[in-house]
């Protein structure tokens, strides 16, 4: 239980709640602020722009194609609509500020949900390891980045985590309200992201086959899920202005018609590759933890939820890393639980398990790698990191008349159409495109009466001669979206990330 001064995971251990809460809160707010833009376009175009449409700020013909096909559930756009309406009422209209606030709200809700989860699942972790489990549940290096996203993947995953919390907290109860709550939470999780129906399927099967719930109770949960999805049609009507079934439209368009495959096809094992590579040095341990828990505790509800989710996703040709985000927050528990399983199985081999110097060395190395990753995700923007450039320009130059010379079409602004980005477009600046700084007419692209900037990628600065040429033009670097120290981190975690670096120069 808790009071105003302490956080108790189990009756045997207390963690100073105020101190850790402030640390976690501070880091999440920093990540929310620095993580400008979006991880993937859907996070913006199918949520914020749909809400802006309902606010009368975007015409229908400038929305993403998904609106015409009516495949996006209206639930999260409606939530976004009310947030935006509230921001506008208090005078907040700046798009960069609004998206930061949405990320901050996501981060705060994530902290709340994770706190519920660790209170319940902490009982599975040995007391000496509980503080580490507590911290890693919030601060495994990639989790703050995922948890501040105002995306369908993140919010669906948080309601999945709440479902696990309800199940574990009431594991010895057969009360009807337990199954009602499970159904409501799973239904909401699916309303955020329809693919989470696979998680719900695994949990329902677990309730019936492993938990041995009465068929009446299992059917109650399934009925409540279906009821929530039917209520979702009300939100769909609000968004599209007509009665439609977005869940049917979604699967018809993406799976039956195969539209999702047009965005790329990956092999069956792609998600295994993602699990190993995307978390950096921790990837192989995450995969091993999942395999260990699956082998030694196959009746675990988390395993039953994850397996159909990953398996069926693997059968679908189009795959993306973000599709795994809904299950990311169970990773710390799987890591610690797998460690305890191995510890118990290898009790006779105490060298690595109980040798204190070795343990300290491992924990120190683990902490350094994790903190390095945290610094990395708290130091730059989301996704392609282009929006970090436009936000910096927006904050730095405000209403100045800007002329921006773009080298090799490396435009940081999202000037698509449709869909049209109402927050990050270049409508307030003038863009000049050139192929290279070596063009003879390069300087003719400057404009009198404007603040002139140059945006250029690292690969277009080909060597010392190029640097000298920039100096002869009296160009001074004022910003880069990936700091120098972070390029070193990326070499260790994901070298391809360094290909995204853009530099901003200002003409003196």
LUMDRENGU-24046 format. One record per residue: residue in one letter; x, y, z of N, C-alpha, C, CB in turn. Coordinates in steps of 0.1 Angstrom, whole numbers, plus 5000, padded with zeros to 4 digits. Glycine has a CB too. Layout:
aXYZXYZXYZXYZ
...
//
This chain:
x500949885000500050005000500950125000499050005012
x500350244999501150364998500650475007501250414983
x501550565011501150685017501850805010501550685032
x501850915015502451035008503951035007501951165014
x504550945015506050955015506750825010506450975029
x506050715008506750595004505950514994507050505017
x506750434987506150344977506550204981506750374962
x505550114983505749984988505349884977504949955001
x506349814972506049704962505549584969507349674953
x506149544979505749424987505849475002506549294984
x505349395011505449425025506849425030504649335033
x507749375023509149355028510149465023509749225024
x509649555014510549655009509849785006511249604997
x510549895010510050025007511050094998509650105019
x510550174988511350254980510950404982511350214965
x511850494985511450634987510750684975512650724990
x509450704976508550734965508850864959507150714969
x508950974968509051104963510351124955509051204974
x511451064960512751084953512651014939513851024961
x512250894938512250824925511150874916512050674928
x510050914922509050974914509551094907507751004922
x510251184914510651304908511751284897511351394919
x512551174899513551144889512951094876514551034895
x511951004878511250944867510451054860510350824871
x509751134867508951244861509851334854508151314872
x510951374859511851464852512351414839513051504862
x512751284839513251224827512251204817513851084830
x511051174821509951154811509551294805508751094817
x509551394812509251534807510351574797509051634818
x511551544801512751584792512551514779514051554799
x512351374780512151294767510951344759512051144771
x509851374766508751434759509051564752507551454769
x509851644758510151774752511151754740510751864762
x512151674742513151664732512651574720514351604738
x511651484723511251394713510251454703510651264719
x510651564697509751644688509451564676510351774685
x508251594670507851514659507151384662508951494650
x507351284654506651164656507551044652505351154648
x507350934658508150814654507750764640507950704664
x506450774637505950734624504750814620505650574624
x504550844608503650944603502250924609503550944588
x501750804611500450774616500150844629500150624617
x501250854637501150924650500651064649502550924657
x500951124638500451264635499251274626501551344630
x499351214614498351234604497051164607498951184591
x497051054614495850984617495251014631496050834615
x495851104638495351144651495151294652496351094662
x496351364652496251504654495551574643497651564656
x495851534630495251594619493751564618495951554606
x493351444622491951404622491251494633491751254626
x491851514644491251604654491151754649492051604668
x492251794642492251924636491051944626493551964630
x490851834619489751834609488351864617489651704602
x488151794628486951804636486851944642486851704646
x488052014644488052144649487852254638489352174656
x487752204625487552294614488852354609486652394618
x490052304613491252364609491952294597492252344620
x491352184593491952114581490752064572492851984585
x490752094559489652034551489851894548489652114537
x488751824545488851674543489751634533487451624540
x489851714522490751674511492251684514490451754499
x492551734526494051734530494351634540494351874535
x493451544543493651434552494351314546492351394559
x494851224554495551104549494451014543496251024560
x494850924534493950834526493150754536494750754517
x493650724547492950634557491550694561493750614569
x491450834560490150894563489050854553490251044564
x489450864540488450824530488050684531489050854516
x489050594535488750454536488050414549490050374535
x488050514558487350494571487850374579485850484569
x489250364580489850254587490450294600490850194578
x490350414603490950464616489850474627491750594615
x489950404638488950414649488850564653489150324660
x487650614657487550754661487850774675486150794658
x488150674683488250684698489450784701488450554704
x490650754697491750834700491750974694493050764697
x491250994681491151124676490151204684490651114662
x489151144690488151224698488851264711486951134702
x489651174717490451214729491351334726491251094735
x492051324714492951434710492151564707493651384697
x490951544702490051664699489851744712488751624693
x489451674722489151744735490451804741488451644745
x491551734740492751794745493151924737493951694743
x492951914724493352034716492352144719493252004701
x491052114721490052214724490452284737488652154724
x490852204747491252264760492552354758491552154769
x493452304750494652384748494352524742495752314740
x493452514732493052634725492352734734492152604713
x491452684743490752764752491652844762489752674761
x492852784765493752864774494852934766494452764784
x494552944752495453024744496752954739495953134752
x496752824739497852754733497552704719498252624743
x498152764709497852734695499152684688497252854688
x500252704694501552664687501652514686502752714695
x501752464674501752324671502852244678501852294657
x504052304679505152234686504852224701506452304684
x504252324707503852324721502752224724503452464726
x501752214715500652124716501151984715499552154705
x501951944706502451814705503351774717503251794692
x504051864722504851844734503851804746505751964738
x502851884747501851854758501151724757500751974758
x500851684744500251554742501251444746499851534727
x502551464743503551364747503751364762504951394740
x503651474768503751484783502651414790503851634788
x501451434784500251364790500451214788498951404783
x500951164777501151024775502150974785501650994761
x503251054787504251014797503751004811505451114797
x502951104815502351094829501450974831501551224832
x500650954820499750834821500550704822498750834809
x501650704814502450584815503050564828503650594804
x503550664835504050654848503050594858504550794853
x501850644857500750594865500450454863499450674863
x500350404850500050264847501250174852499850254832
x502450214849503550134853503650124868504950194848
x503350224875503350224890502350114895503050364896
x501150104889500250004892500749864890498850024885
x501449854878501949724874503049674883502449734859
x504049754887505149714895504749684909506249814895
x503649754914503149724927502749574928501949814931
x502049534918501449394917502549294914500349384908
x503249314903504249214898505549214906504449234884
x505749314914506949314923507049204932507049444930
x505949134935505949024945506648904939504548984948
x506848904926507548784919509048804920507048774905
x509548924923510948954923511548954937511149094916
x512648894938513348884951513549024957514748814950
x513449044970513549174976514749254972513549154991
x515949194972517149274968517149334954518449194970
x516349264945516249304931515149404929516249184922
x514249414938513049494936513249634932512149484948
x514249704939514449844935514949854920515549904944
x515749754915516249754901515049724892517349654899
x514149634896512949614888512149734887512149494894
x511949804898511149924898511750024888511149984913
x513050054889513650154881513650114866515050184885
x513949984863514049944849512649944843514649804849
x511549924851510249924845509850064839509249884856
x510450164845510250304839511450344830510250404851
x512650294833513750364826514650264818514650424837
x514150144815514850074804514950164792514149934801
x516150184787516450304779515450344768517850284773
x514850244762513950274751512450304755513950164741
x512150264768510750274773510250424774510650214786
x511050514779510550654780510250704766511550744786
x511050674756510750714742509350664737511850674733
x509150534740507850474736506750534744507950324737
x506950544757505850584766505450724765506250554780
x506150814759505750954757505050974744506951044758
x504950864736504350884722502750894724504650764713
x502150994718500750994718500250924705500151144717
x500550794706500250704695499350594699501550644689
x498750524689497850414691498550304698497150374679
x499850274693500550164699500850184713501950154691
x501250304717501650324731500350314740502250464733
x499250384736498150384745497450244746497150484740
x497450174735496950034735497749954744496949974721
x499049964744499949894753499749924767501349914749
x499450044771499250084785497950024790499150244786
x496950014782495649944787495849794787494449974777
x496749734779497149594781497849574794498049554769
x498749674798499449664811498449674822500549774812
x497449754821496449764832495649634833495449884829
x495449574821494749444821495449344829494449394807
x496749334826497649234834497649264849499049244828
x497649394852497549434866496349384873497749584868
x495149404866493849364872493849214874492749404863
x494349134864494348994864495248944876494948934851
x496448994877497348954888496848994902498749004886
x496349114903495849164916494649084921495449314915
x493849034911492648954915492748804911491449024908
x493948754911494148614906493448514914495648584906
x493148544927492448444935490948474936493048444949
x490548564928489148604929488348554917488948754930
x487148514919486248474907485048564906485848324909
x485248684912484148784912483848834898484448904921
x482548854895482148894882482849024878480648904881
x483049114887483549244884484949234878483549344896
x485749134882487049114877486949094862487748984883
x486049004857485948984843485349094835485048854841
x484549174842483949294836485149394833482949364845
x485949414843487049514842488049464831487849524855
x488349334831489249274821488649304807489449124823
x487349284805486749304792486749454788485349264793
x486549544798486549684795487949734791486049764807
x488949694798490349734795490849674782491249694807
x490549554780490949494767490149554755490749344767
x488949584757488149654747488749784744486749664751
x489049864754489649994752491049984745489850074765
x491849884749493149864742492949834727493849744749
x491849764724491649734710491149854702490549614708
x490349944709489850064703490950154699488850134712
x492050154707493250234704493950174692494250244716
x494050034691494749974680494149834678496249964683
x493549814667492749694664493649564665492149704651
x494949574662495849454662495949404677497149494657
x495549484687495649434700494549334703495549544710
x493649304694492649194695493449064697491749194683
x494649054691495448934692495848914707496648944683
x496149024714496549014728495248964736496949154733
x494149024732492848984739492548844737491749074734
x492848794725492548654722493448564731492948624707
x494748594732495648514741495148514755497048574740
x494748634760494248644774492948564776494048784778
x492048574767490848494768491048344768489848524757
x491948304760492348154760493048124773493348124748
x493848204778494448184791493448174802495548294794
x492448264802491448254813490748124813490448374811
x490448074801489647944799490547824802489047944786
x491747814796492547694796493447684807493247684783
x493947794812494947794823494347834836496147884819
x493747954836493148004849491947924853492748154847
x491347844844490247764846489047844851490547654857
x488847964845487648044848486447974842487848184841
x485348004848484047944844483747994830482847974853
x483147914822482847954808481948074808482147834801
x481048084818480248204820481048334821479248194832
x482148324829482948444831483748474819483948414843
x484248374812485048394800484148464789485648264794
x482948414788482048464778481648614782480748384777
x481548634795481348774800482348864795481248774815
x483648824797484748914792484648934777486148844796
x484448824770484348844755483148934751484148704749
x482048914758480849004755481149144758479648954763
x481849174769482149314772483149374762482849324787
x484049294757484949344747484149384734486049234743
x483249294730482449324718481549444721481649194715
x481049454733480249574736481049704735479649564750
x482249704740483149824739483349854724484449794747
x483649754716483949774702482649824695484349644695
x481449784699480249834693480049984697479049754698
x480350014710480350154714481350234706480650164729
x482450174702483350244694482850304681484550154691
x481750244676481050284664480450424666480050194660
x480150464679479750594682480850694679479250604697
x482050664683483150754681483450764666484450704688
x483350644659483550644644482550734637483350494639
x481250734642480250814636480550964638478850784642
x481050994650481551134653482651174644482051144668
x483551084641484651124632484251134617485851024634
x483551044612483251034598481951094594483350894594
x481051114604479751174600478751074594479951284591
x479050954595478150844590478450714598478250824575
x477450624597477550494604478550414596476250424606
x479550364603480550284596481150184606481650364589
x481750074602482449984610483849984607481849834609
x484650064614486050084611486849954613486650194619
x486449864622487249744625487149654612486749674637
x485949644606485849564594486549634583484349554590
x486449764581487049844571488649824571486749984571
x489149824584490549804586491049674580490949824600
x490449564584490949434580490649414565490349324589
x489549464561489249444546490249514538487849504544
x490549644541491549714533492949664534491449864537
x493349644546494749614549495149464546495149644562
x494249374549494549234548493849164536494049164561
x492649184534491949124523492349194510490449134524
x492349324509492749394497494249404496492149534497
x494949384507496449384508497149514506496849294497
x496449624510496949754509498249774518495949864513
x498149714530499349734539500649674533499049664552
x500549574525501649514519502349604509501349384512
x501549704503502149804494503149894501501049884487
x503149894514504049984522505349904525503450034534
x505449784520506649704523506349564528507549774533
x507149474524506949334528508249284534506649244516
x508149214545509349164553509149014555509449234566
x510248944557510148794560509548764573511548734559
x509148644575508548594587509348624599508348444586
x510648614599511448624611511848774614512748544609
x511248874607511649014609511449054623510749094600
x510449014630510249064644511349004653508949024649
x511848884650512948834658514148924656513348684654
x514348964644515449054641515349184648515549084625
x514049244648513849364655514149354670512349404653
x513649244676513849224690515349214694513249094695
x516149154685517549144688518349274686518149034679
x517949344675518749464671518249594676518849464656
x516949614677516449754680516749794694514949744678
x516749704704517149754718518649774720516549664728
x519449764710520849774711521449654718521149904719
x522349674728523049564735522149474743524149614744
x520949524746520049444754519149344746519149534762
x519249364733518249284724518349134727518549314710
x519549074727519748934728519248884742521148894726
x519348974752518948934765517348934766519549024776
x516749024759515349034759514748904752514849154751
x515348864741514948744734515148624743515648724721
x516248614749516548494758515548494770518048504763
x515248614775514348624787512948564783514248764792
x512548614771511248564766511248414764510848634753
x512348354758512348214756512448134769513648174748
x513248184779513348124792512048114799514448194801
x511348234800510048234807509048144800509448384808
x509048144786508148064779508347914781508248094764
x509647874783509947734785509647684799511447714781
x510047764809509947724823508647764829511047784831
x507947864824506647904829505647924818506748024838
x505347824810504447844798503047884801504447714790
x502647874814501247914818501148054822500847824829
x502248134821502248274824501348354815503648334824
x500448434820499448504812500148604802498548584821
x501348654806502048744797502448674784503248804804
x502948544786503448464775502248434766504048334780
x501048404772499848374764499448494756498748314773
x499648614762499248734755500148764743499148844764
x501448744746502448784736502548694724503848794743
x502448564726502748464715501748484704502648324721
x500448484706499548504694499848644687498148494698
x500148744696500348874690501548874681500648974702
x502648814685503848814676503748714665505148774685
x503148594668503048494657502148544646502448364663
x500948594648500148634638500648764631498648664643
x501248854638501948964632503048914622502549054643
x503748804626504748754618504248694604505548644625
x502948654605502348604592501948714583501148514596
x501748834588501348944580502549004573500649054588
x502449014559503649054552504249194556503349064537
x503449294559503949424563504349424577502949534559
x505549464580506049464594506749594597506949344597
x506549644610507249754614507649734629506449884612
x508749804633509149794647508049844656510449874649
x507449954653506450014662505249914665505850134655
x505049814656503949724659504249644672503749624647
x505449644676505849574689505649664701507249514688
x505449794699505449884710504349844721505150024705
x503149794717502149764728502649664738500949704721
x503649584735504149484745505449514751504249344738
x505949634748507349674753507449684768507749814746
x506349734775506449754789506549634798505349834793
x506349514792506449384799507949334799505549284794
x508749404791510149354790510949354803510849444779
x510849464811511649454824511249334832511449584831
x509949314833509549194841510049064836507949194842
x509949044823510448924817511948904820510248924802
x512749014819514149014822514448964836514849144819
x513849024846514048994860513548854863513449094869
x512348824858511748694860512648584854510348684855
x513148604842514048504836515248484844514348544822
x515848594849517048584858516748504870517448724862
x515648524876515348444889515148294885514148504896
x514548274874514448134870515748064868513648124857
x516648134861518048074859518748064872518848164850
x518548164881519248154894518748034902518948284902
x517448004902516947894909517347754902515447894910
x517447754889517847634882519347604884517547644867
x520147714885521647694887522047724901522347784877
x521247684910521647724924522947664928520547674934
x523247554923524547484926525747564920524647344921
x525547634909526647704903526547854908526547694887
x527247884918527048014925528048114920527147994940
x528948084911530048174908529548304902530948114898
x528648304892528148424886526848474894527748394872
x526148384900524848434906525048504919523948314908
x525948444928526048494941527448554944525848384951
x528348564934529648624936529448774936530648584925
x529548844947529248984948530049074939529449034963
x531449054938532149144929531649124914533649114930
x531449004910530948984897529549044895530848824893
x528749034905527349094904527449244902526549054916
x528349304911528549454910529049494896529549494921
x530049414891530549444878529449444867531749354875
x528649334868527649324857526549434859526849184859
x526149464871525149574873525749704869524749574888
x527049734871527649854867527749874852529049864873
x528149764846528149764831526749784825528749634826
x525849714831524449724826523949864828523549624834
x524249924840523750064842524350164833524050104857
x525650144830526350244820525650234807527850204820
x525450114802524850094789523450154789524849944785
x522650124799521350174800521250334801520550114811
x522150384809522150534810522650604798523050574822
x523550534790523950594778522850594768525150514772
x522050494768520850484759519850594763520250354759
x519650614776518650714781519150854777518550704796
x520450884778520951014774520651024759522451024777
x520850924751520650924737519250964733521050794731
x518250894739516850924735516351054741515950804740
x517051104751516651234757517451354750516951234772
x518151324739518951434734518551474720520351384733
x517551414714517251454700515751414697518151384690
x515351444685513951424681513551284678513651514670
x512251264675511751134672511851094657510251124676
x511750964654511650924641512850964632510450974634
x512651034621513751074613514451194618513151104599
x513951254629514651364636514651494628516051324639
x513851494617513751614609512951724616513151584595
x511951684623511051784630511851854641509851714636
x512851794646513751854656514351984650514851764662
x514751974637515352084630514352194628515852044616
x513152164624512152274622511652334635510852214614
x511652254646511252314658512352404663510952204669
x513552374661514652454666514652594658516052394664
x514352584645514252704637513052784642514152664622
x511952724644510752794649511052864662509652694651
x511652794672511952854685513052964684512452744695
x514052944675515153034674514753164667516352974667
x514053154656513853274647512453324648514153234633
x511553254654510153304656509453354644510253414666
x509153484643508453534632509353604622507453634637
x510653584623511553644613511253594599513053604617
x511453674589511353634575512553544572511253754565
x512253414569513353314567513353274552513153194576
x514653264547514853204534515853084537515453304524
x515352964535516152844538516652774525515352744547
x517952764523518552694512518652544516519852754508
x518052464508518052314511518952244501516552264510
x519852174506520852094497520351954495522252094504
x520251924482519951784478518651734483521051694483
x517651824483516251794487516151744501515651684477
x517051784510516951744524516051834532518351734530
x514851844527513851934534513351884547512651964524
x513651954558513151904571511651924573513951964582
x511052004565509652034567508851914560509252164561
x507751884565506851774560505851834550506151694571
x506351874539505451934529504951834519506252044521
x504051754524503351654516502051714512503251514523
x501351644503500051694500499251614490500051834496
x498151564493497751534508498551414513496251514509
x498651384526498151474536498951594539497951394549
x498351694543499051824546499351834561498351944541
x500551864565500951874579500752024583502351834581
x499752044592499452184596500352234607498052184601
x501152144613502052194623503552214619502052094635
x503952134610505452134607505652174592506051994609
x504752234585504952274571505852394570503552294564
x506252424558507152544555506352664550508252504545
x505052664554504152774548504652914553502752754552
x505352924563505853054569507253084564505753054583
x507853004557509253024552509353004537510252934560
x510453064532510753044517511852944516511153184511
x511652844507512652734505513252754492511952604507
x514552734491515352734479516052604478516352864478
x515852534467516552404465517752414456515552294460
x518852364460520052354452520552214453521152464456
x521352174443521952034443523152024452522251994429
x523952134453525252124459525752264463526252044451
x526552264473527252394476528252434466527852384490
x528552344456529552374446528852434434530252244442
x527552454434526952514423527452664421525352514424
x527652704409528152834407527152944411528552854392
x525952914410524953014413524453004428523753004404
x525152934436524752904450524353024457525852834457
x525153134457524853254465523653334459526053344465
x523253304447522153374441520853334448522053354426
x520853224455519653174462519453244475519753024464
x520353334479520153414491519053524488521453484496
x518353564498517353674496517653794505515953614498
x517553904499517654034507516454054515517954154498
x516654104527515554124536515054004544514454184529
x515753894542515453764549516653724557515053654538
x516353654568517353574575517653444567516953544590
x518853434562519153324553519853214560520053374541
x519353094558519852974565520152864554518852914575
x521052774558521352654549521052534557522852664544
x520352434551520152304557520852204548518652264559
x521852124554522652034547522951914555523952104543
x522951794549523251674556524751644557522551554549
x525151564566526551524568527151474555526651424579
x526351394548526951324536527151424525525951214531
x526551544525526751644515527951744519525451724513
x528451724531529751794535530851694533529651844550
x531451694521532251584516533651574521532251584502
x534151684528535451684533535951824537536451624522
x537251834539537751964544537552074534539251954546
x537652044520537352144510535952204511537652094496
x534952114514533652154516533452244528532652034517
x534152214539534052294551534652434548534852224562
x535752434541536352564537535452644529537752544530
x534752584519533852654511532652714519533252554500
x532152644528531152694537531652824544530652594547
x532952814548533552934555533653054546534852894561
x534053024533534153134524532853204521534753084511
x531753134523530453194522529953264535529453084518
x530853254545530553314558529353244564530253464557
x529353114563528253024569528852974582527852914559
x528052984593528352934606527352834611528553054616
x527852724615526952614620526252664633527652484622
x524952664633524252704645523452594652523252814642
x523252474644522452364650522752244642520952404650
x522652124649522651994643521651904651524051934642
x520851834644519851754651520351634658518751714641
x521551594655522151484663523451534668522351354654
x523651554681524851614687526051514684524651634702
x527251574685528451494682528551374691529651584683
x528351394704528551274713527551164710528351324727
x526351204704525351104701525651024689523951174699
x526451074680526950994669527750874673527751074659
x528550894684529250784690528350684696530250844701
x527350724703526350634709525650554698525350714717
x525250624687524550554677525450444670524150654666
x526750464669527650364664527550234672529050414664
x527250254685527150134694525850074694527550184708
x524750154692523350104693522850074679522450204700
x522950174670522350164657523050264647520750194657
x524150214641524950304632524150374621526050224626
x523050314617522250374606521650504610521150284601
x521450524623520850654628521650774625520650644643
x522950754623523850864620523550924606525250834621
x522850844597522550894584521550994584522150774575
x520851024596519751114596520251254601518751064606
x521551274602521951404608521851514597523451394613
x521151624601521051744594521751864601519651774590
x522351954594523052064600522352194595524552064597
x522252294604521752424600522852524601520552464609
x523052604590524052704590523352844588525152684579
x523952944594523453074592524453164585523053134605
x524053244575524953344568525153454578524253394555
x526453484580526753594589526453724582528253594593
//
